[in-house]
Amino acid sequence: MSKSVVIIGAGFAGLSSAAFMAKAGWKVTVVEKNSSAGGRAQQLKAAGFTYDMGPSWYWMPDVFERFFAQFGKSVADYYSLLRLSPSYRVYWNDGHTDIPADYGEFKNVFESFEKGAGEKLDKYLKEASLKYKIGMQDLVYKPGQSLTEFLDWNVIKNVFRLDVFTSIQSHVAKHFQHPRLRQLMEFPILFLGALPQNTPALYSLMNYADIVGGTWYPEAGMFSIVKAMQELAEELGVEFRFNEAAQEIIIENGKAKRLITDKAIYEADAVISGADYQFTESHLLPQQWRTYNDDYWNKKVLAPSCLLYYVGLNKKLQNVLHHSLFFDVPFDQHAGEIYAKPQWPKEPLFYLSVSSKTDDSVAPEGCENLVLLIPVASGLKDDTEELREQYFQRIIQRLEKHTGQSIADAVVFKKAFSVSDFVSEYNSYKGNAYGLANTLRQTAIFRPSCRSKKVKNLFYTGQFTVPGPGVPPSLISGEVVSKELLKLFN
């Protein structure tokens, strides 16, 4: 008789672990509190518009290909991809810069800001290529259970070239002098959850993913990945239970014996939680079986939350791209208001997605689909409708100024989503959007363990454990935790 596992949460990590456990011959049941799979990557359909509520950047296509290949499939079996060109646009206080997909053109952009920067970029990306190769093909697949995992010759011989003990800020500054070039190279770090000065230069691999790997769009949006992974899991025999909230994990003789939800009781040989780690420990486990206490969680550095707006316009916008970053206000000030002194930002940077520029299916004819995102600190209070409206008006005014066209009077649909919604919809600790920050002290073995230290057959996957925040790391996390669980039963 096959072993059984119950998985809490149908986000990317939960879907990944479900597929790998089913492939290994286990009976797999996924319990999800919301009405569909995806976790933070939910899809919103309203007033004829379709929105990706969470991730909207498709980077590291090789990670997705690797995932499906392990099941004898390819990405093309489920969805098509389009490389965006330009990749995205960056707005400054006095104009904008389009980021070309072509590397030669990208070098010319750097050269236009700083003489010699194109040649320096070659050197920078050569180093980043090594970090990407080792980081994304080796380090991220280690479960973080012991230092001995890193006694790997390929890692050891390149340890200093990986720049683990240098900050990304100082690493970038060593290559580029112009402040705008530094911002371009540091911006992906904002979403890893720490200030550039506190993030290892290892993460210049993100620049390689951006510049060399490219920015892609999956047909019909990021939710296409969710549907593909769910379809794959169901082909492998995984059973999904939606609109069903986990309530308690019952422990007997040091083992997770069953999961109680608001609708059923599941007996299982093992439990994998893809819910926020802190929620699982603090709300689903009796206190004596928790590995980490409240003090531990309170000391952790969280990645940001977000203030999001899903907006529908009754007209088309001129001269806008699919992805745009608004760096027209002080970068350091906003970063400090996220991490150093958490508070609602005074002058926020923000991100704009107009996926209808690439995909006609996401908006009615003649209309435009907008998602606006302001990164904010996790745990903020006073997340009121009035506050949300104030920020909306402010960033719309800036958007109108930069694009030279009216927008506010064309809004026919609007939904805001922020800190308190992350808590209620996803049981998110302090309303975080991206899990734990990837600081040096919260990387690899320093992240919460993917295996409970007190409950023998309880495992964790997702953005709080290895390897870290983001969609590709979440896919990898599901694979890593499944291998660890299978080791226990072999």
C-alpha positions as CSV (number, residue, x, y, z in Angstrom):
1,M,0.0,0.0,0.0
2,S,1.4,3.4,-1.0
3,K,2.4,6.0,1.6
4,S,0.3,9.2,1.9
5,V,1.1,12.8,2.4
6,V,-1.1,15.8,3.0
7,I,0.2,19.1,1.7
8,I,-1.0,22.4,3.2
9,G,-1.3,25.2,0.6
10,A,-1.4,25.1,-3.2
11,G,1.1,27.9,-4.0
12,F,4.0,27.2,-6.3
13,A,6.0,25.4,-3.6
14,G,3.0,23.2,-2.6
15,L,2.2,22.4,-6.2
16,S,5.9,21.5,-6.8
17,S,6.1,19.2,-3.8
18,A,2.8,17.6,-4.7
19,A,4.0,16.7,-8.2
20,F,7.3,15.2,-6.9
21,M,5.6,13.2,-4.2
22,A,3.1,11.8,-6.6
23,K,5.8,10.9,-9.1
24,A,7.5,8.9,-6.3
25,G,4.3,6.9,-5.9
26,W,2.7,8.5,-2.9
27,K,-1.0,9.3,-2.4
28,V,-1.0,13.1,-2.3
29,T,-3.8,15.4,-1.0
30,V,-3.4,19.1,-1.2
31,V,-5.6,21.2,1.1
32,E,-6.0,24.9,0.1
33,K,-8.0,27.5,2.0
34,N,-8.8,29.6,-1.1
35,S,-11.0,28.6,-4.1
36,S,-8.1,27.9,-6.5
37,A,-4.4,27.1,-6.6
38,G,-1.7,29.7,-6.8
39,G,-1.3,31.0,-3.3
40,R,0.0,34.6,-3.7
41,A,-0.2,34.0,-7.5
42,Q,-4.0,34.1,-7.6
43,Q,-5.9,35.3,-10.6
44,L,-8.5,38.1,-10.4
45,K,-11.3,38.4,-13.0
46,A,-13.6,41.3,-12.8
47,A,-15.5,43.7,-15.1
48,G,-14.0,41.9,-18.1
49,F,-10.4,42.3,-17.0
50,T,-8.0,39.6,-15.9
51,Y,-5.2,40.2,-13.5
52,D,-2.2,38.3,-12.0
53,M,-2.6,39.3,-8.4
54,G,0.9,38.3,-7.4
55,P,4.1,37.6,-9.4
56,S,4.3,39.3,-12.9
57,W,8.0,38.9,-13.8
58,Y,8.9,35.7,-15.6
59,W,12.7,35.3,-15.1
60,M,14.9,32.2,-15.1
61,P,13.1,30.3,-17.8
62,D,15.6,27.5,-17.3
63,V,14.3,26.7,-13.9
64,F,10.8,26.2,-15.2
65,E,12.0,24.0,-18.1
66,R,14.0,21.9,-15.6
67,F,10.9,21.4,-13.4
68,F,8.7,20.2,-16.2
69,A,11.5,18.1,-17.8
70,Q,11.7,15.9,-14.6
71,F,8.2,14.7,-15.5
72,G,8.9,14.1,-19.2
73,K,7.2,17.4,-20.1
74,S,8.2,20.8,-21.3
75,V,6.9,24.3,-20.8
76,A,5.6,24.3,-24.3
77,D,3.3,21.4,-23.4
78,Y,1.3,23.9,-21.2
79,Y,1.9,27.5,-22.3
80,S,3.8,29.6,-24.8
81,L,6.4,32.2,-23.9
82,L,7.2,35.6,-25.5
83,R,10.4,37.4,-24.7
84,L,9.6,41.1,-24.1
85,S,11.6,43.7,-26.0
86,P,12.3,46.1,-24.5
87,S,12.4,44.1,-21.3
88,Y,11.1,47.0,-19.2
89,R,11.2,50.8,-18.8
90,V,12.7,52.9,-16.0
91,Y,11.3,56.3,-15.3
92,W,13.6,58.9,-13.8
93,N,12.6,62.4,-12.6
94,D,13.6,63.8,-16.0
95,G,12.7,61.2,-18.5
96,H,13.0,57.4,-19.0
97,T,15.3,54.7,-20.1
98,D,14.1,51.6,-22.0
99,I,16.0,48.4,-21.1
100,P,16.7,46.5,-24.4
101,A,16.5,42.7,-24.6
102,D,19.5,42.7,-27.0
103,Y,22.7,42.7,-25.0
104,G,24.7,44.9,-27.5
105,E,22.0,47.5,-27.2
106,F,21.9,47.1,-23.4
107,K,25.7,47.8,-23.3
108,N,25.1,51.0,-25.3
109,V,22.6,52.2,-22.7
110,F,25.3,51.7,-20.0
111,E,27.9,53.4,-22.1
112,S,25.5,56.4,-22.6
113,F,25.5,57.0,-18.8
114,E,29.1,56.3,-18.1
115,K,32.1,56.0,-20.5
116,G,33.6,52.5,-20.2
117,A,30.6,51.1,-18.4
118,G,29.8,48.7,-21.3
119,E,33.2,47.0,-20.9
120,K,32.8,46.9,-17.1
121,L,29.4,45.3,-17.7
122,D,31.0,42.5,-19.6
123,K,33.3,41.7,-16.6
124,Y,30.4,42.1,-14.1
125,L,28.2,39.6,-16.0
126,K,31.0,37.2,-16.5
127,E,31.3,37.0,-12.7
128,A,27.5,36.9,-12.3
129,S,27.3,34.0,-14.8
130,L,29.5,31.9,-12.5
131,K,27.3,32.8,-9.5
132,Y,24.2,31.9,-11.5
133,K,25.6,28.6,-12.6
134,I,26.7,27.6,-9.1
135,G,23.9,29.3,-7.3
136,M,21.0,28.2,-9.4
137,Q,22.3,24.8,-10.4
138,D,23.9,23.7,-7.1
139,L,23.5,25.8,-4.0
140,V,19.7,26.3,-4.2
141,Y,19.1,22.5,-4.3
142,K,20.8,22.0,-1.0
143,P,18.3,21.4,1.8
144,G,20.2,23.5,4.4
145,Q,20.3,20.8,7.0
146,S,24.0,20.8,7.7
147,L,27.2,22.7,6.9
148,T,28.6,19.5,5.4
149,E,26.3,20.0,2.4
150,F,28.6,22.8,1.3
151,L,31.7,20.6,1.4
152,D,31.4,20.5,-2.4
153,W,34.6,21.0,-4.4
154,N,32.9,23.2,-7.0
155,V,31.6,25.5,-4.2
156,I,34.8,25.4,-2.2
157,K,37.1,26.3,-5.1
158,N,34.9,29.2,-6.1
159,V,33.9,30.4,-2.6
160,F,35.6,33.8,-2.9
161,R,34.4,34.3,-6.4
162,L,30.8,33.8,-5.1
163,D,31.2,37.0,-3.1
164,V,29.1,35.6,-0.2
165,F,30.8,38.0,2.3
166,T,30.7,41.2,0.2
167,S,27.5,43.2,-0.1
168,I,25.8,43.7,-3.5
169,Q,26.0,47.5,-2.9
170,S,29.8,47.5,-2.6
171,H,30.1,45.0,-5.5
172,V,28.0,47.1,-7.8
173,A,29.9,50.3,-6.7
174,K,33.2,48.7,-7.6
175,H,32.1,48.4,-11.2
176,F,29.8,51.4,-11.8
177,Q,30.0,55.0,-10.7
178,H,26.8,56.6,-12.2
179,P,24.0,56.5,-9.6
180,R,21.4,55.4,-12.2
181,L,23.5,52.4,-13.2
182,R,23.8,51.5,-9.6
183,Q,20.0,51.7,-9.2
184,L,19.4,49.5,-12.2
185,M,21.7,46.8,-10.8
186,E,20.4,47.0,-7.3
187,F,16.7,47.1,-8.0
188,P,16.1,43.3,-8.0
189,I,17.4,43.2,-4.5
190,L,14.5,45.2,-3.2
191,F,12.4,42.1,-3.7
192,L,14.8,39.8,-2.0
193,G,13.9,41.5,1.2
194,A,16.9,43.5,2.4
195,L,18.9,46.7,1.7
196,P,21.6,46.3,-0.9
197,Q,24.2,46.9,1.8
198,N,22.9,43.9,3.7
199,T,22.5,41.5,0.8
200,P,25.4,39.2,-0.3
201,A,26.9,40.0,-3.7
202,L,26.2,36.4,-4.6
203,Y,22.8,37.8,-5.7
204,S,24.3,39.6,-8.6
205,L,23.1,36.4,-10.2
206,M,19.8,38.2,-10.4
207,N,21.4,40.7,-12.8
208,Y,22.5,37.8,-14.9
209,A,18.9,36.4,-14.9
210,D,17.6,39.8,-15.9
211,I,20.1,40.9,-18.6
212,V,21.1,37.6,-20.1
213,G,18.1,35.3,-19.2
214,G,15.6,38.0,-20.2
215,T,12.1,39.0,-19.2
216,W,9.4,36.8,-20.6
217,Y,5.6,36.7,-20.7
218,P,3.7,33.4,-20.4
219,E,0.6,33.4,-22.7
220,A,-2.5,34.5,-20.7
221,G,-0.3,35.6,-17.7
222,M,1.5,34.1,-14.8
223,F,-1.5,32.2,-13.7
224,S,-0.8,29.9,-16.7
225,I,2.1,28.5,-14.7
226,V,-0.3,27.7,-11.8
227,K,-2.7,26.0,-14.1
228,A,0.1,24.0,-15.8
229,M,1.5,22.8,-12.5
230,Q,-2.0,21.9,-11.2
231,E,-2.7,20.0,-14.4
232,L,0.6,18.1,-14.2
233,A,-0.1,17.2,-10.5
234,E,-3.6,16.0,-11.4
235,E,-2.2,13.9,-14.2
236,L,0.0,12.3,-11.6
237,G,-2.9,11.6,-9.4
238,V,-2.8,14.5,-6.9
239,E,-6.2,15.3,-5.3
240,F,-7.0,18.9,-4.5
241,R,-9.4,20.1,-1.8
242,F,-10.2,23.8,-2.2
243,N,-12.1,26.1,0.1
244,E,-10.7,24.1,3.0
245,A,-8.7,25.6,5.8
246,A,-6.1,23.8,7.9
247,Q,-6.9,24.1,11.6
248,E,-4.6,21.7,13.5
249,I,-1.9,19.1,13.0
250,I,-2.3,16.2,15.5
251,I,0.9,14.9,16.9
252,E,1.2,11.4,18.3
253,N,4.5,9.8,19.6
254,G,6.5,12.6,18.0
255,K,4.9,12.2,14.5
256,A,2.3,14.2,12.6
257,K,-0.6,11.7,12.6
258,R,-3.4,13.7,11.0
259,L,-4.4,17.1,9.7
260,I,-7.7,18.6,10.8
261,T,-9.4,21.1,8.5
262,D,-12.7,23.0,8.8
263,K,-14.3,20.2,6.7
264,A,-12.4,17.0,7.2
265,I,-9.7,14.9,9.0
266,Y,-6.8,13.5,7.0
267,E,-4.7,10.6,8.1
268,A,-1.2,10.7,6.6
269,D,2.3,9.3,6.8
270,A,3.7,12.7,6.5
271,V,2.7,16.4,6.3
272,I,4.3,19.1,4.1
273,S,3.3,22.7,4.9
274,G,3.4,25.2,2.1
275,A,1.7,27.8,4.2
276,D,3.7,30.5,5.9
277,Y,6.1,28.8,8.2
278,Q,5.2,31.0,11.2
279,F,1.5,30.4,10.7
280,T,2.0,26.6,10.6
281,E,4.1,26.6,13.8
282,S,2.1,29.2,15.8
283,H,-1.4,28.2,14.7
284,L,-1.4,24.6,13.6
285,L,1.0,23.0,16.1
286,P,0.7,22.6,19.9
287,Q,3.3,24.7,21.6
288,Q,5.5,21.8,22.7
289,W,6.0,20.7,19.1
290,R,7.1,24.1,17.7
291,T,10.7,24.5,16.7
292,Y,10.7,28.3,16.8
293,N,9.1,30.6,19.4
294,D,7.6,34.1,19.0
295,D,10.9,35.8,19.9
296,Y,12.6,33.9,17.0
297,W,10.0,35.2,14.5
298,N,10.0,38.7,15.8
299,K,13.8,38.9,15.3
300,K,13.6,37.7,11.7
301,V,14.1,40.2,8.8
302,L,11.0,39.9,6.6
303,A,10.9,40.7,2.9
304,P,8.5,43.5,1.9
305,S,4.8,43.6,1.7
306,C,3.0,45.5,-1.1
307,L,0.4,48.0,-1.7
308,L,-1.3,46.8,-4.9
309,Y,-3.9,48.3,-7.2
310,Y,-5.7,46.3,-9.9
311,V,-7.1,48.9,-12.3
312,G,-9.1,48.8,-15.5
313,L,-9.2,51.7,-17.9
314,N,-11.8,52.3,-20.6
315,K,-9.2,53.5,-23.1
316,K,-5.8,52.6,-24.4
317,L,-2.6,54.3,-23.1
318,Q,0.0,55.6,-25.5
319,N,3.7,55.1,-25.1
320,V,3.7,52.7,-22.2
321,L,5.4,49.3,-21.9
322,H,4.3,46.0,-20.3
323,H,6.7,46.6,-17.3
324,S,7.8,49.9,-15.9
325,L,9.7,51.0,-12.8
326,F,9.3,54.5,-11.4
327,F,12.6,55.6,-9.9
328,D,11.6,59.3,-10.1
329,V,11.9,59.8,-6.3
330,P,14.8,59.1,-3.9
331,F,15.7,55.4,-4.0
332,D,17.6,55.2,-0.7
333,Q,14.8,57.0,1.2
334,H,12.1,54.5,0.2
335,A,14.4,51.5,0.7
336,G,15.1,52.8,4.3
337,E,11.4,53.1,4.9
338,I,11.0,49.4,4.1
339,Y,13.9,48.0,6.0
340,A,15.7,50.4,8.3
341,K,12.8,52.3,9.8
342,P,9.6,50.6,8.7
343,Q,6.9,53.1,7.9
344,W,4.5,54.0,5.1
345,P,6.7,55.7,2.5
346,K,6.7,59.4,2.0
347,E,7.6,59.3,-1.6
348,P,7.3,55.8,-2.9
349,L,8.9,54.1,-5.8
350,F,6.4,52.0,-7.7
351,Y,6.0,49.4,-10.4
352,L,3.5,49.4,-13.2
353,S,2.4,46.4,-15.3
354,V,0.2,46.9,-18.4
355,S,-0.1,43.3,-19.5
356,S,-2.7,44.3,-22.1
357,K,0.1,45.8,-24.1
358,T,1.3,42.3,-24.8
359,D,-1.9,40.2,-24.4
360,D,-5.3,41.3,-25.8
361,S,-7.1,38.6,-23.8
362,V,-6.7,40.3,-20.4
363,A,-8.8,43.4,-21.1
364,P,-12.0,44.2,-23.1
365,E,-11.4,45.7,-26.6
366,G,-10.1,49.3,-26.4
367,C,-9.4,49.0,-22.7
368,E,-6.2,48.6,-20.6
369,N,-5.2,46.4,-17.7
370,L,-3.0,48.0,-15.1
371,V,-1.4,46.6,-12.0
372,L,0.4,49.1,-9.8
373,L,2.7,48.0,-6.9
374,I,4.3,49.9,-4.1
375,P,6.7,47.9,-2.0
376,V,6.1,48.6,1.7
377,A,7.4,47.3,5.0
378,S,5.7,44.2,6.4
379,G,3.8,44.6,9.6
380,L,2.6,48.1,9.0
381,K,-0.6,49.2,10.8
382,D,-3.3,51.7,9.7
383,D,-3.8,49.9,6.4
384,T,-7.0,51.8,5.8
385,E,-9.1,52.5,2.7
386,E,-8.4,56.2,3.1
387,L,-4.6,55.6,3.1
388,R,-4.9,53.3,0.1
389,E,-6.8,56.0,-1.8
390,Q,-4.3,58.7,-0.9
391,Y,-1.4,56.6,-2.4
392,F,-3.4,55.7,-5.4
393,Q,-4.1,59.4,-6.3
394,R,-0.4,60.3,-5.7
395,I,1.0,57.6,-8.0
396,I,-1.7,58.1,-10.7
397,Q,-0.7,61.8,-10.8
398,R,2.9,60.8,-11.3
399,L,1.9,58.3,-14.0
400,E,-0.1,61.0,-15.8
401,K,2.8,63.4,-15.6
402,H,5.3,60.9,-17.0
403,T,3.1,59.6,-19.8
404,G,1.5,63.0,-20.7
405,Q,-2.1,61.7,-20.7
406,S,-5.1,61.6,-18.4
407,I,-5.7,58.3,-16.5
408,A,-7.8,59.0,-13.4
409,D,-10.9,59.9,-15.5
410,A,-10.6,56.6,-17.4
411,V,-10.8,54.2,-14.4
412,V,-13.7,51.9,-14.7
413,F,-12.5,49.2,-12.2
414,K,-10.2,49.4,-9.2
415,K,-9.3,47.0,-6.4
416,A,-6.7,47.6,-3.7
417,F,-4.8,44.9,-1.9
418,S,-2.2,45.4,0.9
419,V,-0.8,44.3,4.2
420,S,-4.0,43.3,6.0
421,D,-5.2,41.4,2.9
422,F,-2.0,39.3,2.8
423,V,-2.8,38.3,6.3
424,S,-6.4,37.4,5.7
425,E,-6.0,35.8,2.3
426,Y,-2.8,33.9,2.8
427,N,-2.2,33.7,6.6
428,S,0.9,35.8,5.8
429,Y,3.1,36.6,8.8
430,K,2.9,40.4,9.3
431,G,1.4,40.7,5.8
432,N,4.7,39.8,4.1
433,A,4.5,39.3,0.3
434,Y,7.8,37.6,-0.3
435,G,8.7,35.5,2.9
436,L,12.0,36.0,4.7
437,A,14.6,38.4,3.5
438,N,17.7,36.8,1.9
439,T,20.3,38.5,4.1
440,L,23.6,36.6,4.8
441,R,22.3,35.6,8.2
442,Q,19.1,34.2,6.7
443,T,20.6,32.2,3.8
444,A,20.9,28.4,3.4
445,I,21.4,26.8,6.8
446,F,20.4,30.0,8.5
447,R,16.9,29.9,7.2
448,P,14.1,28.0,9.1
449,S,14.7,24.3,8.5
450,C,12.7,22.6,5.8
451,R,12.3,19.7,8.3
452,S,10.8,20.1,11.7
453,K,13.3,19.6,14.5
454,K,10.7,18.2,16.8
455,V,8.1,16.4,14.6
456,K,9.8,13.6,12.7
457,N,7.6,13.5,9.6
458,L,6.6,17.2,9.3
459,F,8.3,19.2,6.5
460,Y,8.1,22.8,5.3
461,T,8.3,24.3,1.8
462,G,8.0,27.8,0.3
463,Q,9.5,31.3,0.8
464,F,10.4,31.0,4.5
465,T,12.7,28.0,4.1
466,V,15.3,27.1,1.5
467,P,16.2,28.4,-1.0
468,G,14.2,31.7,-0.5
469,P,11.7,34.1,-2.0
470,G,10.5,34.2,-5.6
471,V,8.7,31.9,-8.1
472,P,11.7,29.9,-9.3
473,P,13.0,29.3,-5.8
474,S,9.5,28.1,-4.7
475,L,9.5,25.5,-7.5
476,I,13.0,24.4,-6.3
477,S,11.8,24.4,-2.6
478,G,9.1,21.9,-3.5
479,E,11.6,19.6,-5.1
480,V,14.1,19.9,-2.2
481,V,11.6,19.2,0.5
482,S,10.2,16.2,-1.4
483,K,13.7,14.6,-1.6
484,E,14.2,15.2,2.1
485,L,10.9,13.5,2.9
486,L,11.6,10.5,0.7
487,K,15.0,10.1,2.4
488,L,13.2,9.6,5.7
489,F,11.1,6.7,4.3
490,N,13.8,5.0,2.2
